[in-house]
Amino acid sequence: MLITFARSFLTLNLARRMAAAGHQVTVVDSMRGGVSKWSNATTAFHRVSPPKYKPQEYCRELAAIVEREKVDIVIPIHEETDILAMMAGLFPATCELFLSSFEIEEMLHNKLSYQQALVDRGIETLKFREISSPEDAVAAANDFTTPFAVKQAYSRGSQKVYKAYPGDDLSYLTYDPTNPWIAQEWLEGDRYCTYSVCRDGEMYAHATYPVAYAIGGSSCLTFEQVEHPGIVEWTRRLVKEVGFTGHMGLDFIDNPERGLVTIECNPRGTSGIMMFKDEDRVDRAFFGENTELITPPKGHTTMIGAGMAIYGWKKSSYPNNTFRKFFAEMRKADDVIASKKDPKPGLLMPLAYAYIANDARKYRVGLDGGFMHDHEWDGRPI
């Protein structure tokens, strides 16, 4: 099999689960190195073109690797998923791309079309409206009677989300005709994230974790499996109604009065993949081999250790955070990088971050943007 985005902790963890189950794993990336490249779970690494800037070259290079190494399945991790879906015809019929059609992937990825898809299916969601011009911005500010979020239709955790209030001046927004803004009701409640592995409208693996320790309250650093039957059934319904194949993450708000609503959908790999253990055999879900839903053990907690060390102790990382809470969480959680059986990725983390910092300088973005910038897709035609 081939897994993309070798620099990602998600790729590393998936590669480890697959290798433990006996699969041969090839990884690719546009960066010279990355944590998965140095893992003993991978049998080959190939440097390829950046999908954001050279999408056709990227897909042709992957197709050539598939042909040469007789790869039977390609599992995309980040937003290169959309690009691969557009060019699925380049790949030999003997290889499966673990994703849905481009129409489904794009509908779920675009925050506006995702919300509209929920409305069309009679699924309650947050109030929203499109902002494509200064006039739309004025109308939105006057339409909402409660606080609302403003973010771009194609965006991800590394990018700014503005909290606005009725009547606010939104003249600071700039406009991209291929990437409009969405104004979305800001609802309070318990926040959860999910990760699901799906095939042909059925869900084969699933993880649910509350937003706990997180950078700026949004990018999670710890992941604890909890039971929430309502979220499982809500996700099953969406997966079945759109006939989804691939892996996806959903962000939920559980409000005491209104119940469950989703903020957005990420039709690709998400951090929940790092919650599974070898013995869970999540590899079976990617091939639809299991009959009962695979989940991590209840209460099992993992963490991005480096991220916790840098950010976890800060007040902004957890409500009413204290050093005692921080150290207790660090003791309880398993690091998703460090492994006695696979030590090189952890030992070479400084080199991995050096590569990311180099890309950040190259593309003139921050370190978080440098991590994923050349694998993003913002709706521009190819």
Protein Blocks (a to p, Z undefined) as FASTA:
>chain_A
ZZehklbmklmmmmmmmmmnopacddddfbfbdfklmpckbfbdcddddfklmmmlmmmm
mmmmmmmnopabdcdfblmlmmmmmmmmmpcfkbccddddfklmmmmmpmmlmmmmmmmn
opacddddddfbfklmmmmmmmpcbdcddddfbdcfkbccddddehiacklpccdfklcc
ddddddeddddddddddeehiafbdcddddfddehhlaccbdcddddfklmmmmmmmmmm
nopacdddddddddfklopadfbdcdbddfklmmpcfklommmmmnopafbdcdddehia
cddfklmmmmmmpmklpghiafklmmmmmmmpccfkbcfklmmlmmmmmmmmmmmmmmmm
mnopafklmmmmmmccehiaZZ
